[in-house]
Amino acid sequence: MQEMARKTEHKKYGSTHRNRKPNELKIAIMSELAEFLREDAQGQPYEDVKLINISRMLHFKIGDKEFDLQLIEKRSPK
């Protein structure tokens, strides 16, 4: 009886995936940068401008070289 009493069932915690709210400001900044590189940029012929992650990463080519541009929002100081 004592051995059976020690074996209690514990609640198993699994990883829960929580959807984040979209950061509208970051999405707007990245879409404006992508539009600028596609149409208004002067001096360099930007090719293949793509938003890899709509609020974080932009990919483009100049000639035979490829670049990634990443936008990071800093946290406010505590």
N, CA, C and O atoms as a Maestro MAE file, in Angstrom:
{
 s_m_m2io_version
 :::
 2.0.0
}

f_m_ct {
 s_m_title
 :::
 protein
 m_atom[312] {
  # First column is atom index #
  i_m_mmod_type
  r_m_x_coord
  r_m_y_coord
  r_m_z_coord
  i_m_residue_number
  s_m_chain_name
  s_m_pdb_residue_name
  s_m_pdb_atom_name
  i_m_atomic_number
  :::
  1 25 0.819 -1.194 0.000 1 A "MET " " N  " 7
  2 3 0.000 0.000 0.000 1 A "MET " " CA " 6
  3 2 0.861 1.257 0.000 1 A "MET " " C  " 6
  4 15 0.586 2.220 -0.716 1 A "MET " " O  " 8
  5 25 1.913 1.226 0.821 2 A "GLN " " N  " 7
  6 3 2.756 2.417 0.902 2 A "GLN " " CA " 6
  7 2 3.433 2.693 -0.447 2 A "GLN " " C  " 6
  8 15 3.548 3.850 -0.853 2 A "GLN " " O  " 8
  9 25 3.874 1.655 -1.135 3 A "GLU " " N  " 7
  10 3 4.524 1.827 -2.432 3 A "GLU " " CA " 6
  11 2 3.539 2.393 -3.457 3 A "GLU " " C  " 6
  12 15 3.912 3.235 -4.274 3 A "GLU " " O  " 8
  13 25 2.309 1.944 -3.420 4 A "MET " " N  " 7
  14 3 1.310 2.447 -4.344 4 A "MET " " CA " 6
  15 2 0.963 3.912 -4.037 4 A "MET " " C  " 6
  16 15 0.665 4.677 -4.954 4 A "MET " " O  " 8
  17 25 0.998 4.295 -2.802 5 A "ALA " " N  " 7
  18 3 0.664 5.663 -2.409 5 A "ALA " " CA " 6
  19 2 1.747 6.643 -2.864 5 A "ALA " " C  " 6
  20 15 1.451 7.804 -3.148 5 A "ALA " " O  " 8
  21 25 2.990 6.187 -2.933 6 A "ARG " " N  " 7
  22 3 4.083 7.066 -3.353 6 A "ARG " " CA " 6
  23 2 4.046 7.357 -4.845 6 A "ARG " " C  " 6
  24 15 4.553 8.391 -5.281 6 A "ARG " " O  " 8
  25 25 3.473 6.489 -5.617 7 A "LYS " " N  " 7
  26 3 3.428 6.659 -7.066 7 A "LYS " " CA " 6
  27 2 2.214 7.491 -7.447 7 A "LYS " " C  " 6
  28 15 1.160 6.956 -7.793 7 A "LYS " " O  " 8
  29 25 2.374 8.780 -7.381 8 A "THR " " N  " 7
  30 3 1.266 9.666 -7.737 8 A "THR " " CA " 6
  31 2 1.460 10.171 -9.153 8 A "THR " " C  " 6
  32 15 2.584 10.297 -9.641 8 A "THR " " O  " 8
  33 25 0.370 10.450 -9.786 9 A "GLU " " N  " 7
  34 3 0.409 10.985 -11.140 9 A "GLU " " CA " 6
  35 2 0.691 12.477 -11.072 9 A "GLU " " C  " 6
  36 15 0.064 13.207 -10.303 9 A "GLU " " O  " 8
  37 25 1.627 12.913 -11.874 10 A "HIS " " N  " 7
  38 3 1.963 14.327 -11.949 10 A "HIS " " CA " 6
  39 2 1.472 14.885 -13.274 10 A "HIS " " C  " 6
  40 15 1.453 14.208 -14.302 10 A "HIS " " O  " 8
  41 25 1.080 16.135 -13.204 11 A "LYS " " N  " 7
  42 3 0.623 16.788 -14.423 11 A "LYS " " CA " 6
  43 2 1.838 17.020 -15.319 11 A "LYS " " C  " 6
  44 15 2.853 17.562 -14.882 11 A "LYS " " O  " 8
  45 25 1.718 16.603 -16.569 12 A "LYS " " N  " 7
  46 3 2.821 16.759 -17.502 12 A "LYS " " CA " 6
  47 2 2.674 18.084 -18.226 12 A "LYS " " C  " 6
  48 15 1.627 18.396 -18.794 12 A "LYS " " O  " 8
  49 25 3.754 18.858 -18.191 13 A "TYR " " N  " 7
  50 3 3.754 20.151 -18.856 13 A "TYR " " CA " 6
  51 2 4.431 20.011 -20.204 13 A "TYR " " C  " 6
  52 15 5.615 19.686 -20.285 13 A "TYR " " O  " 8
  53 25 3.694 20.251 -21.235 14 A "GLY " " N  " 7
  54 3 4.248 20.198 -22.572 14 A "GLY " " CA " 6
  55 2 4.485 21.620 -23.074 14 A "GLY " " C  " 6
  56 15 4.024 22.591 -22.474 14 A "GLY " " O  " 8
  57 25 5.184 21.720 -24.142 15 A "SER " " N  " 7
  58 3 5.414 23.043 -24.700 15 A "SER " " CA " 6
  59 2 4.146 23.492 -25.414 15 A "SER " " C  " 6
  60 15 3.636 22.803 -26.298 15 A "SER " " O  " 8
  61 25 3.655 24.642 -25.022 16 A "THR " " N  " 7
  62 3 2.470 25.184 -25.665 16 A "THR " " CA " 6
  63 2 2.902 26.295 -26.600 16 A "THR " " C  " 6
  64 15 3.693 27.161 -26.226 16 A "THR " " O  " 8
  65 25 2.391 26.270 -27.797 17 A "HIS " " N  " 7
  66 3 2.747 27.283 -28.787 17 A "HIS " " CA " 6
  67 2 1.751 28.426 -28.679 17 A "HIS " " C  " 6
  68 15 0.547 28.233 -28.852 17 A "HIS " " O  " 8
  69 25 2.260 29.610 -28.394 18 A "ARG " " N  " 7
  70 3 1.399 30.778 -28.281 18 A "ARG " " CA " 6
  71 2 1.631 31.678 -29.484 18 A "ARG " " C  " 6
  72 15 2.769 32.006 -29.820 18 A "ARG " " O  " 8
  73 25 0.562 32.064 -30.114 19 A "ASN " " N  " 7
  74 3 0.663 32.961 -31.254 19 A "ASN " " CA " 6
  75 2 0.887 34.385 -30.757 19 A "ASN " " C  " 6
  76 15 0.179 34.864 -29.871 19 A "ASN " " O  " 8
  77 25 1.878 35.052 -31.337 20 A "ARG " " N  " 7
  78 3 2.169 36.425 -30.971 20 A "ARG " " CA " 6
  79 2 1.280 37.367 -31.770 20 A "ARG " " C  " 6
  80 15 0.871 37.075 -32.894 20 A "ARG " " O  " 8
  81 25 1.001 38.495 -31.155 21 A "LYS " " N  " 7
  82 3 0.279 39.527 -31.887 21 A "LYS " " CA " 6
  83 2 1.247 40.107 -32.908 21 A "LYS " " C  " 6
  84 15 2.422 40.298 -32.596 21 A "LYS " " O  " 8
  85 25 0.784 40.389 -34.112 22 A "PRO " " N  " 7
  86 3 1.691 40.973 -35.100 22 A "PRO " " CA " 6
  87 2 2.086 42.389 -34.699 22 A "PRO " " C  " 6
  88 15 1.257 43.175 -34.243 22 A "PRO " " O  " 8
  89 25 3.368 42.698 -34.877 23 A "ASN " " N  " 7
  90 3 3.890 44.021 -34.565 23 A "ASN " " CA " 6
  91 2 3.676 44.897 -35.803 23 A "ASN " " C  " 6
  92 15 4.447 44.835 -36.761 23 A "ASN " " O  " 8
  93 25 2.631 45.701 -35.768 24 A "GLU " " N  " 7
  94 3 2.226 46.492 -36.936 24 A "GLU " " CA " 6
  95 2 3.302 47.490 -37.350 24 A "GLU " " C  " 6
  96 15 3.487 47.736 -38.542 24 A "GLU " " O  " 8
  97 25 4.008 48.060 -36.393 25 A "LEU " " N  " 7
  98 3 5.046 49.039 -36.705 25 A "LEU " " CA " 6
  99 2 6.200 48.387 -37.470 25 A "LEU " " C  " 6
  100 15 6.681 48.942 -38.458 25 A "LEU " " O  " 8
  101 25 6.642 47.217 -37.018 26 A "LYS " " N  " 7
  102 3 7.731 46.517 -37.709 26 A "LYS " " CA " 6
  103 2 7.306 46.072 -39.109 26 A "LYS " " C  " 6
  104 15 8.103 46.134 -40.045 26 A "LYS " " O  " 8
  105 25 6.070 45.627 -39.257 27 A "ILE " " N  " 7
  106 3 5.567 45.213 -40.564 27 A "ILE " " CA " 6
  107 2 5.548 46.399 -41.516 27 A "ILE " " C  " 6
  108 15 5.911 46.263 -42.685 27 A "ILE " " O  " 8
  109 25 5.126 47.564 -41.023 28 A "ALA " " N  " 7
  110 3 5.084 48.766 -41.858 28 A "ALA " " CA " 6
  111 2 6.485 49.197 -42.269 28 A "ALA " " C  " 6
  112 15 6.703 49.567 -43.423 28 A "ALA " " O  " 8
  113 25 7.433 49.155 -41.346 29 A "ILE " " N  " 7
  114 3 8.823 49.541 -41.653 29 A "ILE " " CA " 6
  115 2 9.408 48.621 -42.717 29 A "ILE " " C  " 6
  116 15 10.014 49.093 -43.679 29 A "ILE " " O  " 8
  117 25 9.231 47.310 -42.553 30 A "MET " " N  " 7
  118 3 9.808 46.362 -43.507 30 A "MET " " CA " 6
  119 2 9.164 46.482 -44.885 30 A "MET " " C  " 6
  120 15 9.856 46.367 -45.897 30 A "MET " " O  " 8
  121 25 7.853 46.712 -44.943 31 A "SER " " N  " 7
  122 3 7.218 46.841 -46.246 31 A "SER " " CA " 6
  123 2 7.654 48.126 -46.944 31 A "SER " " C  " 6
  124 15 7.798 48.140 -48.166 31 A "SER " " O  " 8
  125 25 7.869 49.215 -46.185 32 A "GLU " " N  " 7
  126 3 8.363 50.451 -46.780 32 A "GLU " " CA " 6
  127 2 9.791 50.292 -47.285 32 A "GLU " " C  " 6
  128 15 10.128 50.799 -48.355 32 A "GLU " " O  " 8
  129 25 10.631 49.595 -46.529 33 A "LEU " " N  " 7
  130 3 12.006 49.346 -46.985 33 A "LEU " " CA " 6
  131 2 12.018 48.508 -48.260 33 A "LEU " " C  " 6
  132 15 12.774 48.795 -49.188 33 A "LEU " " O  " 8
  133 25 11.190 47.483 -48.304 34 A "ALA " " N  " 7
  134 3 11.133 46.625 -49.488 34 A "ALA " " CA " 6
  135 2 10.645 47.413 -50.695 34 A "ALA " " C  " 6
  136 15 11.187 47.271 -51.792 34 A "ALA " " O  " 8
  137 25 9.632 48.238 -50.501 35 A "GLU " " N  " 7
  138 3 9.119 49.054 -51.602 35 A "GLU " " CA " 6
  139 2 10.170 50.058 -52.075 35 A "GLU " " C  " 6
  140 15 10.306 50.289 -53.277 35 A "GLU " " O  " 8
  141 25 10.907 50.649 -51.147 36 A "PHE " " N  " 7
  142 3 11.963 51.590 -51.498 36 A "PHE " " CA " 6
  143 2 13.046 50.914 -52.330 36 A "PHE " " C  " 6
  144 15 13.485 51.458 -53.344 36 A "PHE " " O  " 8
  145 25 13.475 49.735 -51.906 37 A "LEU " " N  " 7
  146 3 14.526 49.031 -52.646 37 A "LEU " " CA " 6
  147 2 14.039 48.599 -54.029 37 A "LEU " " C  " 6
  148 15 14.820 48.581 -54.980 37 A "LEU " " O  " 8
  149 25 12.766 48.254 -54.148 38 A "ARG " " N  " 7
  150 3 12.237 47.821 -55.442 38 A "ARG " " CA " 6
  151 2 12.108 48.975 -56.436 38 A "ARG " " C  " 6
  152 15 12.383 48.803 -57.623 38 A "ARG " " O  " 8
  153 25 11.692 50.153 -55.956 39 A "GLU " " N  " 7
  154 3 11.300 51.206 -56.883 39 A "GLU " " CA " 6
  155 2 12.142 52.475 -56.821 39 A "GLU " " C  " 6
  156 15 12.524 52.998 -57.868 39 A "GLU " " O  " 8
  157 25 12.440 52.982 -55.640 40 A "ASP " " N  " 7
  158 3 13.005 54.321 -55.517 40 A "ASP " " CA " 6
  159 2 14.507 54.358 -55.268 40 A "ASP " " C  " 6
  160 15 15.091 55.441 -55.275 40 A "ASP " " O  " 8
  161 25 15.143 53.233 -55.052 41 A "ALA " " N  " 7
  162 3 16.571 53.236 -54.734 41 A "ALA " " CA " 6
  163 2 17.380 53.687 -55.935 41 A "ALA " " C  " 6
  164 15 17.133 53.269 -57.066 41 A "ALA " " O  " 8
  165 25 18.356 54.550 -55.665 42 A "GLN " " N  " 7
  166 3 19.201 55.068 -56.728 42 A "GLN " " CA " 6
  167 2 20.641 54.657 -56.456 42 A "GLN " " C  " 6
  168 15 21.074 54.589 -55.306 42 A "GLN " " O  " 8
  169 25 21.368 54.387 -57.516 43 A "GLY " " N  " 7
  170 3 22.781 54.062 -57.359 43 A "GLY " " CA " 6
  171 2 23.083 52.586 -57.502 43 A "GLY " " C  " 6
  172 15 24.074 52.230 -58.140 43 A "GLY " " O  " 8
  173 25 22.273 51.721 -56.938 44 A "GLN " " N  " 7
  174 3 22.502 50.276 -57.010 44 A "GLN " " CA " 6
  175 2 21.275 49.595 -57.599 44 A "GLN " " C  " 6
  176 15 20.148 49.927 -57.230 44 A "GLN " " O  " 8
  177 25 21.474 48.665 -58.493 45 A "PRO " " N  " 7
  178 3 20.323 47.913 -59.027 45 A "PRO " " CA " 6
  179 2 19.949 46.755 -58.096 45 A "PRO " " C  " 6
  180 15 20.515 45.666 -58.201 45 A "PRO " " O  " 8
  181 25 19.002 46.987 -57.192 46 A "TYR " " N  " 7
  182 3 18.556 45.946 -56.270 46 A "TYR " " CA " 6
  183 2 17.655 44.987 -57.020 46 A "TYR " " C  " 6
  184 15 16.704 45.395 -57.687 46 A "TYR " " O  " 8
  185 25 17.969 43.696 -56.899 47 A "GLU " " N  " 7
  186 3 17.198 42.667 -57.587 47 A "GLU " " CA " 6
  187 2 16.641 41.683 -56.567 47 A "GLU " " C  " 6
  188 15 17.166 41.551 -55.461 47 A "GLU " " O  " 8
  189 25 15.591 41.008 -56.947 48 A "ASP " " N  " 7
  190 3 15.032 39.913 -56.136 48 A "ASP " " CA " 6
  191 2 14.734 40.334 -54.699 48 A "ASP " " C  " 6
  192 15 15.086 39.613 -53.766 48 A "ASP " " O  " 8
  193 25 14.098 41.479 -54.504 49 A "VAL " " N  " 7
  194 3 13.783 41.965 -53.160 49 A "VAL " " CA " 6
  195 2 12.594 41.171 -52.633 49 A "VAL " " C  " 6
  196 15 11.509 41.204 -53.212 49 A "VAL " " O  " 8
  197 25 12.812 40.449 -51.516 50 A "LYS " " N  " 7
  198 3 11.773 39.596 -50.929 50 A "LYS " " CA " 6
  199 2 11.715 39.823 -49.432 50 A "LYS " " C  " 6
  200 15 12.741 40.021 -48.781 50 A "LYS " " O  " 8
  201 25 10.500 39.793 -48.891 51 A "LEU " " N  " 7
  202 3 10.332 39.788 -47.446 51 A "LEU " " CA " 6
  203 2 10.320 38.329 -46.999 51 A "LEU " " C  " 6
  204 15 9.338 37.618 -47.217 51 A "LEU " " O  " 8
  205 25 11.393 37.891 -46.385 52 A "ILE " " N  " 7
  206 3 11.495 36.506 -45.902 52 A "ILE " " CA " 6
  207 2 10.553 36.311 -44.713 52 A "ILE " " C  " 6
  208 15 9.747 35.380 -44.696 52 A "ILE " " O  " 8
  209 25 10.660 37.186 -43.731 53 A "ASN " " N  " 7
  210 3 9.750 37.212 -42.593 53 A "ASN " " CA " 6
  211 2 9.143 38.608 -42.591 53 A "ASN " " C  " 6
  212 15 9.880 39.591 -42.515 53 A "ASN " " O  " 8
  213 25 7.848 38.721 -42.669 54 A "ILE " " N  " 7
  214 3 7.184 39.999 -42.929 54 A "ILE " " CA " 6
  215 2 7.526 41.073 -41.896 54 A "ILE " " C  " 6
  216 15 7.461 42.259 -42.217 54 A "ILE " " O  " 8
  217 25 7.884 40.699 -40.679 55 A "SER " " N  " 7
  218 3 8.193 41.705 -39.666 55 A "SER " " CA " 6
  219 2 9.652 41.659 -39.226 55 A "SER " " C  " 6
  220 15 10.014 42.306 -38.244 55 A "SER " " O  " 8
  221 25 10.498 40.908 -39.934 56 A "ARG " " N  " 7
  222 3 11.857 40.749 -39.433 56 A "ARG " " CA " 6
  223 2 12.941 40.784 -40.502 56 A "ARG " " C  " 6
  224 15 13.931 41.493 -40.320 56 A "ARG " " O  " 8
  225 25 12.809 40.060 -41.602 57 A "MET " " N  " 7
  226 3 13.934 39.881 -42.507 57 A "MET " " CA " 6
  227 2 13.583 40.195 -43.955 57 A "MET " " C  " 6
  228 15 12.514 39.842 -44.452 57 A "MET " " O  " 8
  229 25 14.526 40.874 -44.617 58 A "LEU " " N  " 7
  230 3 14.414 41.274 -46.011 58 A "LEU " " CA " 6
  231 2 15.618 40.712 -46.756 58 A "LEU " " C  " 6
  232 15 16.748 40.815 -46.279 58 A "LEU " " O  " 8
  233 25 15.382 40.115 -47.928 59 A "HIS " " N  " 7
  234 3 16.451 39.505 -48.724 59 A "HIS " " CA " 6
  235 2 16.500 40.186 -50.086 59 A "HIS " " C  " 6
  236 15 15.463 40.427 -50.704 59 A "HIS " " O  " 8
  237 25 17.731 40.502 -50.561 60 A "PHE " " N  " 7
  238 3 17.865 41.109 -51.878 60 A "PHE " " CA " 6
  239 2 19.230 40.782 -52.465 60 A "PHE " " C  " 6
  240 15 20.130 40.318 -51.764 60 A "PHE " " O  " 8
  241 25 19.368 41.034 -53.772 61 A "LYS " " N  " 7
  242 3 20.615 40.792 -54.501 61 A "LYS " " CA " 6
  243 2 21.101 42.084 -55.124 61 A "LYS " " C  " 6
  244 15 20.308 42.927 -55.544 61 A "LYS " " O  " 8
  245 25 22.419 42.227 -55.179 62 A "ILE " " N  " 7
  246 3 23.067 43.285 -55.955 62 A "ILE " " CA " 6
  247 2 24.110 42.578 -56.802 62 A "ILE " " C  " 6
  248 15 25.140 42.127 -56.301 62 A "ILE " " O  " 8
  249 25 23.825 42.491 -58.092 63 A "GLY " " N  " 7
  250 3 24.724 41.751 -58.976 63 A "GLY " " CA " 6
  251 2 24.690 40.279 -58.638 63 A "GLY " " C  " 6
  252 15 23.631 39.651 -58.662 63 A "GLY " " O  " 8
  253 25 25.875 39.716 -58.317 64 A "ASP " " N  " 7
  254 3 25.940 38.301 -57.961 64 A "ASP " " CA " 6
  255 2 26.029 38.072 -56.452 64 A "ASP " " C  " 6
  256 15 26.203 36.934 -56.014 64 A "ASP " " O  " 8
  257 25 25.913 39.142 -55.645 65 A "LYS " " N  " 7
  258 3 25.986 39.022 -54.185 65 A "LYS " " CA " 6
  259 2 24.590 39.108 -53.587 65 A "LYS " " C  " 6
  260 15 23.736 39.852 -54.068 65 A "LYS " " O  " 8
  261 25 24.375 38.328 -52.522 66 A "GLU " " N  " 7
  262 3 23.080 38.295 -51.837 66 A "GLU " " CA " 6
  263 2 23.221 38.861 -50.427 66 A "GLU " " C  " 6
  264 15 24.239 38.663 -49.765 66 A "GLU " " O  " 8
  265 25 22.180 39.570 -49.975 67 A "PHE " " N  " 7
  266 3 22.189 40.204 -48.665 67 A "PHE " " CA " 6
  267 2 20.887 39.932 -47.940 67 A "PHE " " C  " 6
  268 15 19.839 39.752 -48.562 67 A "PHE " " O  " 8
  269 25 20.965 39.903 -46.592 68 A "ASP " " N  " 7
  270 3 19.798 39.828 -45.724 68 A "ASP " " CA " 6
  271 2 19.840 41.031 -44.801 68 A "ASP " " C  " 6
  272 15 20.880 41.353 -44.227 68 A "ASP " " O  " 8
  273 25 18.705 41.688 -44.664 69 A "LEU " " N  " 7
  274 3 18.575 42.838 -43.774 69 A "LEU " " CA " 6
  275 2 17.602 42.442 -42.680 69 A "LEU " " C  " 6
  276 15 16.476 42.035 -42.964 69 A "LEU " " O  " 8
  277 25 18.037 42.561 -41.411 70 A "GLN " " N  " 7
  278 3 17.234 42.097 -40.296 70 A "GLN " " CA " 6
  279 2 16.866 43.279 -39.405 70 A "GLN " " C  " 6
  280 15 17.729 44.088 -39.063 70 A "GLN " " O  " 8
  281 25 15.608 43.384 -39.032 71 A "LEU " " N  " 7
  282 3 15.105 44.444 -38.174 71 A "LEU " " CA " 6
  283 2 14.876 43.886 -36.767 71 A "LEU " " C  " 6
  284 15 14.131 42.923 -36.581 71 A "LEU " " O  " 8
  285 25 15.532 44.510 -35.778 72 A "ILE " " N  " 7
  286 3 15.418 44.059 -34.389 72 A "ILE " " CA " 6
  287 2 14.926 45.225 -33.548 72 A "ILE " " C  " 6
  288 15 15.526 46.300 -33.555 72 A "ILE " " O  " 8
  289 25 13.834 45.012 -32.823 73 A "GLU " " N  " 7
  290 3 13.317 46.028 -31.919 73 A "GLU " " CA " 6
  291 2 13.900 45.781 -30.526 73 A "GLU " " C  " 6
  292 15 13.784 44.683 -29.981 73 A "GLU " " O  " 8
  293 25 14.518 46.799 -29.964 74 A "LYS " " N  " 7
  294 3 15.113 46.683 -28.639 74 A "LYS " " CA " 6
  295 2 14.030 46.821 -27.567 74 A "LYS " " C  " 6
  296 15 13.060 47.558 -27.738 74 A "LYS " " O  " 8
  297 25 14.212 46.110 -26.476 75 A "ARG " " N  " 7
  298 3 13.283 46.214 -25.357 75 A "ARG " " CA " 6
  299 2 13.531 47.521 -24.604 75 A "ARG " " C  " 6
  300 15 14.638 48.060 -24.609 75 A "ARG " " O  " 8
  301 25 12.491 48.006 -23.968 76 A "SER " " N  " 7
  302 3 12.652 49.214 -23.167 76 A "SER " " CA " 6
  303 2 13.401 48.863 -21.874 76 A "SER " " C  " 6
  304 15 13.226 47.769 -21.338 76 A "SER " " O  " 8
  305 25 14.233 49.784 -21.370 77 A "PRO " " N  " 7
  306 3 14.973 49.478 -20.130 77 A "PRO " " CA " 6
  307 2 14.034 49.354 -18.946 77 A "PRO " " C  " 6
  308 15 13.020 50.046 -18.857 77 A "PRO " " O  " 8
  309 25 14.390 48.464 -18.048 78 A "LYS " " N  " 7
  310 3 13.539 48.215 -16.864 78 A "LYS " " CA " 6
  311 2 13.846 49.205 -15.762 78 A "LYS " " C  " 6
  312 15 13.233 49.152 -14.696 78 A "LYS " " O  " 8
  :::
 }
 m_bond[311] {
  # First column is bond index #
  i_m_from
  i_m_to
  i_m_order
  :::
  1 1 2 1
  2 2 3 1
  3 3 4 2
  4 3 5 1
  5 5 6 1
  6 6 7 1
  7 7 8 2
  8 7 9 1
  9 9 10 1
  10 10 11 1
  11 11 12 2
  12 11 13 1
  13 13 14 1
  14 14 15 1
  15 15 16 2
  16 15 17 1
  17 17 18 1
  18 18 19 1
  19 19 20 2
  20 19 21 1
  21 21 22 1
  22 22 23 1
  23 23 24 2
  24 23 25 1
  25 25 26 1
  26 26 27 1
  27 27 28 2
  28 27 29 1
  29 29 30 1
  30 30 31 1
  31 31 32 2
  32 31 33 1
  33 33 34 1
  34 34 35 1
  35 35 36 2
  36 35 37 1
  37 37 38 1
  38 38 39 1
  39 39 40 2
  40 39 41 1
  41 41 42 1
  42 42 43 1
  43 43 44 2
  44 43 45 1
  45 45 46 1
  46 46 47 1
  47 47 48 2
  48 47 49 1
  49 49 50 1
  50 50 51 1
  51 51 52 2
  52 51 53 1
  53 53 54 1
  54 54 55 1
  55 55 56 2
  56 55 57 1
  57 57 58 1
  58 58 59 1
  59 59 60 2
  60 59 61 1
  61 61 62 1
  62 62 63 1
  63 63 64 2
  64 63 65 1
  65 65 66 1
  66 66 67 1
  67 67 68 2
  68 67 69 1
  69 69 70 1
  70 70 71 1
  71 71 72 2
  72 71 73 1
  73 73 74 1
  74 74 75 1
  75 75 76 2
  76 75 77 1
  77 77 78 1
  78 78 79 1
  79 79 80 2
  80 79 81 1
  81 81 82 1
  82 82 83 1
  83 83 84 2
  84 83 85 1
  85 85 86 1
  86 86 87 1
  87 87 88 2
  88 87 89 1
  89 89 90 1
  90 90 91 1
  91 91 92 2
  92 91 93 1
  93 93 94 1
  94 94 95 1
  95 95 96 2
  96 95 97 1
  97 97 98 1
  98 98 99 1
  99 99 100 2
  100 99 101 1
  101 101 102 1
  102 102 103 1
  103 103 104 2
  104 103 105 1
  105 105 106 1
  106 106 107 1
  107 107 108 2
  108 107 109 1
  109 109 110 1
  110 110 111 1
  111 111 112 2
  112 111 113 1
  113 113 114 1
  114 114 115 1
  115 115 116 2
  116 115 117 1
  117 117 118 1
  118 118 119 1
  119 119 120 2
  120 119 121 1
  121 121 122 1
  122 122 123 1
  123 123 124 2
  124 123 125 1
  125 125 126 1
  126 126 127 1
  127 127 128 2
  128 127 129 1
  129 129 130 1
  130 130 131 1
  131 131 132 2
  132 131 133 1
  133 133 134 1
  134 134 135 1
  135 135 136 2
  136 135 137 1
  137 137 138 1
  138 138 139 1
  139 139 140 2
  140 139 141 1
  141 141 142 1
  142 142 143 1
  143 143 144 2
  144 143 145 1
  145 145 146 1
  146 146 147 1
  147 147 148 2
  148 147 149 1
  149 149 150 1
  150 150 151 1
  151 151 152 2
  152 151 153 1
  153 153 154 1
  154 154 155 1
  155 155 156 2
  156 155 157 1
  157 157 158 1
  158 158 159 1
  159 159 160 2
  160 159 161 1
  161 161 162 1
  162 162 163 1
  163 163 164 2
  164 163 165 1
  165 165 166 1
  166 166 167 1
  167 167 168 2
  168 167 169 1
  169 169 170 1
  170 170 171 1
  171 171 172 2
  172 171 173 1
  173 173 174 1
  174 174 175 1
  175 175 176 2
  176 175 177 1
  177 177 178 1
  178 178 179 1
  179 179 180 2
  180 179 181 1
  181 181 182 1
  182 182 183 1
  183 183 184 2
  184 183 185 1
  185 185 186 1
  186 186 187 1
  187 187 188 2
  188 187 189 1
  189 189 190 1
  190 190 191 1
  191 191 192 2
  192 191 193 1
  193 193 194 1
  194 194 195 1
  195 195 196 2
  196 195 197 1
  197 197 198 1
  198 198 199 1
  199 199 200 2
  200 199 201 1
  201 201 202 1
  202 202 203 1
  203 203 204 2
  204 203 205 1
  205 205 206 1
  206 206 207 1
  207 207 208 2
  208 207 209 1
  209 209 210 1
  210 210 211 1
  211 211 212 2
  212 211 213 1
  213 213 214 1
  214 214 215 1
  215 215 216 2
  216 215 217 1
  217 217 218 1
  218 218 219 1
  219 219 220 2
  220 219 221 1
  221 221 222 1
  222 222 223 1
  223 223 224 2
  224 223 225 1
  225 225 226 1
  226 226 227 1
  227 227 228 2
  228 227 229 1
  229 229 230 1
  230 230 231 1
  231 231 232 2
  232 231 233 1
  233 233 234 1
  234 234 235 1
  235 235 236 2
  236 235 237 1
  237 237 238 1
  238 238 239 1
  239 239 240 2
  240 239 241 1
  241 241 242 1
  242 242 243 1
  243 243 244 2
  244 243 245 1
  245 245 246 1
  246 246 247 1
  247 247 248 2
  248 247 249 1
  249 249 250 1
  250 250 251 1
  251 251 252 2
  252 251 253 1
  253 253 254 1
  254 254 255 1
  255 255 256 2
  256 255 257 1
  257 257 258 1
  258 258 259 1
  259 259 260 2
  260 259 261 1
  261 261 262 1
  262 262 263 1
  263 263 264 2
  264 263 265 1
  265 265 266 1
  266 266 267 1
  267 267 268 2
  268 267 269 1
  269 269 270 1
  270 270 271 1
  271 271 272 2
  272 271 273 1
  273 273 274 1
  274 274 275 1
  275 275 276 2
  276 275 277 1
  277 277 278 1
  278 278 279 1
  279 279 280 2
  280 279 281 1
  281 281 282 1
  282 282 283 1
  283 283 284 2
  284 283 285 1
  285 285 286 1
  286 286 287 1
  287 287 288 2
  288 287 289 1
  289 289 290 1
  290 290 291 1
  291 291 292 2
  292 291 293 1
  293 293 294 1
  294 294 295 1
  295 295 296 2
  296 295 297 1
  297 297 298 1
  298 298 299 1
  299 299 300 2
  300 299 301 1
  301 301 302 1
  302 302 303 1
  303 303 304 2
  304 303 305 1
  305 305 306 1
  306 306 307 1
  307 307 308 2
  308 307 309 1
  309 309 310 1
  310 310 311 1
  311 311 312 2
  :::
 }
}
